[in-house]
Amino acid sequence: MDNTSMTIKVPGKLMIAGEFAVLEPYQKLAVTAVDRFVYASIEQSERNTLTLHDFDLEELEWSYEAEEVKIHSDDKRTQFVCDAMTVVYTYLKENNVQPGKFHLAIRSELDDRSGIKYGLGSSAAVVTSVITAILNKFHVEKPASELVFRLAAISHVKTQGNGSGADVAASSFGGMLQYASFQAEWLLDAYKNRNSITDLVESTWTYYDAKSIQMPKNVYFCVGWTGKPASTSKLVDRILQLKSDNPEAFQRFLNASKLAVDQFLQGMENADVELLLKGVKQNRVALATVGKDADTPVETPLLGTLCDLAESLGGAGKPSGAGGGDCGIAFMPSKQQADELMKAWEEAGIKALSLQSYQYGANIIIE
């Protein structure tokens, strides 16, 4: 290990298609990394300290005892970082690597400066940045993206208890991905019953799959913010409640989502813009329907306007992620139509975000 400071840059994410359904085994989702980032800087230090710039938490002391990192702070917002450090630290020790003392500092540009959350997956990107920084600093060889993803997925599920892990995949691998979730319940159970974290990382994750996909060159991607942050976990809970309250309605949603996502992915693969747009429109309908069935508004009125404007200008739009506010996305068949859409959004009170798909996952930028 050397004494230089190293900075890791990790992209945020936007869900593209297949939200909610991805929480069920073998259901596919499309997700993209985006060009807003979390940065983690790590350097050798006399003491073990942590700085979280966005929370104004400076130089928090921490220690590693009995296979757990303990951050000396009562601030609950440190939990994601604490669990990520525990998982990666334990993994290194299992592999006979003894990390020296270090200072880790994290800052995020995924939320607006005013504190608005855009739904770009900040906790997943933060966890991925912690894992990547510590592995790159202390591991003998450069860690593979797959190792970063698996350790970050274990850690994120350990803290949150649920989620598909698609946000962690986008932050780890970068680009646009076709993704099937490891299933949080399975991973939590496997973590609790593990022999070691190394064994768990190297085992077969039956349900999980991720592969890179490419957007056709003649499709333009637009992102709009409707000005209302949504609570993903609450929306997810309500949609999953439908599974027990009305299994038929939930199954109809899964079928509709699968059809829509398959069309979208086929459109992507064959550069068939018409089929891609059809998949997006069908996914919008599936999400709006399951929202109504679960009595929870996935497509808010302003998200509806965002999608309608995209369709009226020859493209297709849908809520991104859990919906209920947050971001909507649109695919447009020409640059001119994309520009017109952004203008129409602004006139309707929707903030057009200058976000693009980003091809790289977590990586070192400064050594």
N, C-alpha and C positions, 0 to 999 in steps of 0.2 A: 504494500500500500504506500502511496506517496502523500505528500503534505498539501498538494494543490487542491483548490476548490473545484468541484465539478458541478455543472448545472444540467438538469434533466428537463426536457420539454415534452409535455404530454397533451395530446389533443382532447377536446371535449367530444361530445357525440350528439347526433340527432337520430331518432328512430324514423325509419322511412315507411315501413309497411309490416303488418303482422303483430301490432301491439296487443297486449292482453292474451291473445291466443298462444304466444310464445311461452307462457307460463305452464302450458300443458306439454306432455312428452311428444317429441318429434315434430312439433309445429315449427314452421320456419318463420324467420323474421329477417327483414333487411334493415341494416343500420349503417350510418356513415360517421367516420371521424370528421370533425370540422376544425377550421383554422382559428380557433380560440384556445388558449392554453393554460395549463397549470405548470408552474416552474418549481422544481425542488433543487436546492443547492446543498451540497454536503461537503464538509471539510473536517480534517482531523482537528481534535480539540483537547484541551486539558480536562474538560468535564463533558459529560453527556448532556447536551442541551437541545432544545427544540424551540423554533420560532414559527408562529403561524401569523403571518403579516395581516391577513384579512380579518382576523379576530382580535388584532392588537395584543396578541400574547407573545411576549418576548422572553427568550432565554429561559424557558421552563426546564427545570432539571428533571432527568428521568433515570431510571435504573432497571436492570434486568435481573429478576429474582424468581427462582422456581418456575422457569419456563414462561414467565410473563413479564412484559414491559410495564412498568408503573410510571406514569407521568405525574409529577408532583403538582397537580392542579385540580381544583374542584370543577373546572369548566367542562361540561359534558360534551362540548363540541370537539374535544380532543380524542374522542373514543375511536373514530375511524382510523386516525393516525396511530393511536396506541395499539389497536389490534393488528394493523398492517406491520408495525415494527415487531410485534410479538411473533407473528407468523414467519417473517423473513429472517429474523434473528435466530429463531429456533431451527429453521431450515439450514442456515449457515453452520450452526453448532453441530447439527446432525452430520454435516459434511466436513467436520473437523476444521472449520474456519472459525477463528476467534476474532470477531470484529474489535478494532481498537475504539477508543472514545471518539465521539464525533458530535459536531453541531449540524443539525438539519434545519433548513429554513424553507418554508413553502409559501408561495403566493399564487393567487388565481386571477385570471382575467375572464373567467367563464360567466360571471355575473356582471351586471352593469355597475358602474362606479357608484351609483346611488343606492346600490344594495339590491336592485331588482334581480330576481332569479329568472333566467331565460329557459331553464330546463335543459341545460347542456351537459348534465351528468357530472356535477362538480365532485361529489363524494367519490365516485368511481375513479375519476381522473386523479384526485388527491391520493387515494390508496395506491393506484398504479405508479404514481410519481415516487412515493415512499419506497415501494418494493424495488423499482428500477434503480433509484439512487443508491440504496444500500447494497443491492447485488453488484452494481457496477463498481462501487468503491472497494468491496471486499472479496468478491468472488474471483477465483483464479482466472476464469475465462469470461468473455463477454456473454451475458445471459441471453438465451434464445427468447424470442417474443412469447413462445408457448409456455415457457417456465414463468415468465413475468405474469402472463394471463392467469395461469393456474394458481399461483400464490396470491395474486390480487383477488381472484374470485373467491378463494377460501376465506380470505380476510374480510372481504366485503359482506359475504353471507354470514360470517361469524358476528359481525356488528349489527347488520340489518335484519337478519333472520329470514329474508325473502328476496325476491328479485330474480330476473332472468340471467343477469351477468352480461347482457348484450352491450351495456355501457362500458363495462370493464374490457370487453373484447375490442370495441372500437378504439379505446384509449391504448390498448396494448399492441394491436396489429396495425391500426391506421387503415385508411382507404374505406371502400364500401364493402360490406360483408353480408353474405348469407349465413344465418346463424340459427342453431337450434340449442336450447338451453340445457345445461347439465341437470336442471331441476334442483332448486334450492333445498328442498326437504331431503333429497338423496345426499347432497353434498354436506349438509349439516350433520346428518346421521353418520356419514363416512368420516367426517372430521372428528366427531365425538368418539368413534370407535376405532380410530386409526392406531396402527403400530407406531408410525412416525409421519411427519409431514412429507418427508421425502417419498415414502411408500405411497402416500395418497396422491402426490403429484405425478408419480410414475405409473399409477394404476390406470385401468381403462375407465373412462367416464362415459358410461353406456349411452346416455341420451345426447351428449354434447357433440356439436359439429360446427365448424366455422370455415368458410372459404371465401376467398376474395372474388368480387364481381366488379365489372366495369360498366360505367354509365355510357350509353351511346353518345358519340360526339355531337350529334345534332339535337341533344336535349339539354335544356337549361333549367337549373335548380334554383328555386327562390324560397326564402324563409321569411315569414312574417310573425311578429310578436303581437299578441292581442291585449297585452297589458295586465294580465291577471295570473300570478303564479298559482299553479295547481299543486295540491298535495298528492303526489303519486301513490303513496302507500294507502291513503284513504280510498282513492278511486279504485285501486287494485282490489282492496278488501271488498268493496261493494260489488264489483264485477264478479269476483270469485264467490261471493255470497249467493249470486244467481245460480251457480252450479248446484248448490243444495236446494235453493228455493224453487227453481224451475229448470231442471236438468235438460228438458227438451229445448227450451229457448237458448240455453248455453250451448248445446250441441249444434243447433242451427247456426249460431254465431261462429263456432269453430269451423264448420263446413264452409260457410261463406268466406271466412277469413282465409282459409287454405286455398280456395279457388282464386280469390283476389291476389294473394301473394304469389301463387304459382304463375298466374298470368303476368304479373309485374316482373317476376324473375325471368320468365321466358322472353318477355319483351326486351329486357336488359340484354339477355344472352344473344338474341338474334337481331339486336338493334332494330326491333319492330316497335316504333314509337307509338303507333295506334294501340297495340296490345298493352304496352307499358301504361299508357294513360287510362286504358280500360280497367286495368288492375288497380290503379290508384283510386279511380272513381268507385269501384266495387268495394274496396277496402273502406272508403269513407262511409258508404252506406252500411256496411257490416258494423262499423264502430258506432255510428249514430243509433242503429237499431239496438245493439246490445246495451247502449247507454240508456235508452228509453225503457227497455225490458228490466234493467236493474235500477231504474228510477234515479239515475245519476247522470248529469249532463256531460257526456264526453265532448259533444260538439256544442259549444256555447253559441249564442247568436252571432257574436263577432267572428268566431271560427267558421261559422256557416257562411258569413259574408266573404271571408277570405277564400273559401273554397268556391263559392258561387262566382266570384270575380275571375278566378283562374279558369273556370269552365267557360264563362262567357267570352273569354279572350282566346279560346281554342286549346286550353291546356286542362290540367286536372289538379285539384288540391285536396288535402286531408289534414286532420289534426296530427301532430307528431307526438309520440310518447303517449302518456296517459290521457291527454286532452284536458278538458275542464278549464281551459285557459291556456297558458303557456304558448308554445309555438305551433304554427301551422306551416305546412310546406306545399310547394306547387312544382310541377314539372311542366315546362312550356316548350313547344316545338321550334321556337326561333328566339334569337336574342332580342329582336324587336318586340315580340309578344311578352317576353320576360320583363323588358323595360317598361312596357305599357302597364303590366300588372303591378309592378312596384309603385308606379305613380298612382294607380287606382287604389291600391292599398292605403297609401299615405292619405289620400283624400277621404277614405272611409274611416280614418282613425286607427289604422293598423301600422305598426312600425316595421318597415322593411329592414331586415338585418343583413349586413354585408358579410354573410357567411358562405364559405365554399367547402366542398368536400376536401379533405386533407389526406394525402396518400401515405404519410409516415405515422407509425405508432410511437410509443415512448422512446426517446433517444437522447444521447448526450449532445449538448450544444457547445459547452465550454469545458475545457480541461485545464 
